[in-house]
Amino acid sequence: MYAVTSHPALAELFEQPGLEETLRQLGADPRINDVLSSGEPITGEKLAALMESPAILRLFDNREFVQTLKQVLHEVESEALLSANLDW
């Protein structure tokens, strides 16, 4: 299985302005902290709670962050598919 959390491209996200402050705010929000630390799959209700967070909304208003996120997700997805060893 491909380890997304250890992908080097994720470092690019952590270099984005405002991300550290957003993570701090999310960690201070008990509802969001429960969702992120539960270890359970993200349900529609949990996703809605995340998307209603003012900190998350501010982050997604940042065009540079969104562009970097798209690039990182593309890199991670591409490498995950390549490492899947699928027999077509």
C-alpha positions, 0 to 999 in steps of 0.5 A: 500500500502506498503511504500518502502521509509520507509523500515528499510533495506534502512538504510543499503544502506545509510551506504554504502561508497560513497553513500552520495557523490554520492547523493550530486553529483546527486543533483548538476546535474540539469538534474538528479535533474530534473528527481529525483524531478519531481514526475513523473514516470521514463520513458526510457529516464529518466532512460537513463539519470540516467544511463549515470551519472558518479556518478551512474556508479561509485556507480554501480561499487562498488561491496559492494553497489550492493550486499547490494542493492540486499539484500535490494531489496529482503527484500523490495519485500518479505515484500511488497508481504506479506503485499499486502493481496492478495487473491489467 
